[in-house]
């Protein structure tokens, strides 16, 4: 089984890249973030024509999440809090018997701002949801853009960025609680070395070539599923294409049918 996550930063702008990648890599599950389209504008036919079923929840110009899968997903939920007006940042479903959660964690804007407080509260709510709805002794996949880099080796300039939004100890502590609950960071399981980035800021000229990136996208799994993982890797090629997203694909492979 192959699973992936990708922040498109506009699914309409990145649809050719996304469809070419699907055709080449043939994942079983793809979690997508920042689609930036209302549900009526989601390009569902393009995926169905390629043999994929879709779940999605969007809003105009901002946020938006989707799960694309070979096998039709069941038991779908589209809000973390149950509130209808909640921003489109969460999908939960079951694919081939495995619970899957796709998240687009708030960016946080600036440390000390209301948006930063909201980010911390959102991560806390996600943790509460795991405690209430799942067990670390059962298979669970959690993927998406967490907008948090964990360690010095996860950013290009740890001293210069330390304490900034996205690389702040309060965010890192909450991510740590996800691991304490029972999630395993699959990229780190297979590739403990540094310099493994999934995001390169558009505002930095030639950021990819200069290796000025962040690792903020994750595929996490409970131990029963993580123990079946064969590899987890970053496909940087998509970031070097014309009109790319500022993120790229993160992929995990499991010894499952």
Number of C-alpha atoms within 10 A of each C-alpha: 15 20 21 25 27 23 27 25 21 18 23 15 15 17 15 13 18 19 14 12 16 17 10 8 12 17 20 19 25 26 29 27 30 24 28 24 22 17 16 10 12 20 14 16 12 13 18 14 9 13 12 22 18 20 22 23 24 24 19 13 13 16 24 31 28 26 25 26 23 19 16 14 22 14 9 16 15 24 17 20 13 9 9 10 8 12 18 27 26 25 23 23 19 18 20 15 12 14 19 22 21 25 27 24 23 23 16 20 15 13 16 10 11 11 15 20 15 15 20 20 14 17 19 17 14 19 16 13 13 17 13 9 7 13 13 18 11 14 19 24 20 20 24 27 27 21 22 25 24 20 15 16 17 21 27 21 13 16 9 9 14 15 14 13 20 27 23 17 17 15 23 16 13 18 20 13 14 20 16 11 14 19 25 23 18 24 21 16 14 14 12 11 10 14 16 21 25 25 25 25 15 13 8 11 11 13 16 19 10 11 14 18 23 27 25 21 28 28 27 24 24 23 17 16 21 24 15 13 20 16 17 22 18 18 13 17 11 19 19 14 10 9 12 18 24 20 26 23 25 25 23 24 19 16 13 10 7
